[in-house]
Structure formats: structure tokens, C-alpha cells
């Protein structure tokens, strides 16, 4: 294998997602990506706004501890790209 597996794992780490699951056969391999916790929170159905708002606020506070000069655009790029 080349550097693809390492790059996939690096991107998953950057996005706070689980490492991909890689299955092999004699002639193929299959890669399964699982969503990050952040995505799962964002995709929750309506009715969980209070918990989501509290978690979003906590995420913003944690992000600003790491990057105190971050803008809203920085956070949007981090979470939604």
C-alpha cells in the first residue's frame, strides 16, 4: 500500500472521527468511514435543541481555549468543511 491509509487516518484524526475500518479480500479492500460525534450531534432530529445548544456552546468554548483569536468563520470551516 502507498500513503493512502495513513492520509485517511490523519484526516479522520483531524476531524475527530473514528479511524476507517479496512476489510481485505484476496483481490480487493473495502474502507468504511464512520461519522464523527460532532456530525452525529449536528444530525440529531428536532426536539433536542436545548442539549445541542449546550453542547455547541461547550465546543465553542473549548475551541476558543485552543485558538483564542478564532473567528466565527474559522469555527465554521473547522466544523463544516
N, C-alpha and C positions, 0 to 999 in steps of 0.2 A: 504494500500500500504506500501511497505517497503521503503528502501532508494534509490530505482532506479530513481525516478523522481528528487530528489534532486541532485543525481550524474549527471544525464543528464543535468540539468540546470547549475551545476557547470562547467561541461566540455564546454558547449556552451559559458558560460561567459569567460572562459579561452581562447577559440578560437575566441572570438569576434563575435560570431554567435547569431542570434536571439534565444530566448528560443523555445523549441519544442512546437508544437501545439498538445494538447492532446484531443481527442474526445472519448466519452464514449457511450456505448450502455448498455443494460441490462446485457449482459454477456461478452463483450469484451471492450478493449480500443485500440485506434489507436494513434500512435505517428508519427508526421510529422516533419522532420527536414528541415530547410531552410538553404541555403548556406550563408556563411559569405560574407561581402563586399569584403574582401581580395580575396576570391575564385572567386567571380564574376569578379573582375578586372583581375585576372590571366587567366580566361577562355574567355576573350573578343576575338573576331575574329581579324585576321591580319588587319593591317591598322591603328591600334590605338596605335602603338608602342611609339610615342612621349609622349602622355598623360600617358601611362603606365609607361614609364621610369621616368617621372617626379614624378608620384605617388610613384613608388618604391623607388626612391631616398628620398622622404619625409618620407616614412615608415622607411627606414634605419636610417635616422637622428633622428626620434622620438624614435626608439628602442635604439639607442646609447645614447640618453639622459637619458633613464631609466637604461640601463646597459652599461656604458661606456667601460667596458672591454670585451664586447661580441666579439666573433669571427664570421667569415662567417658561420662556422659550427653551432654555436648557433642560428644564424638567420635562417638558412636552417631548422633546427629542429623545431624552433618556427613556421615557416610559412608552412612547407610542410609535417609535421607529424601529 
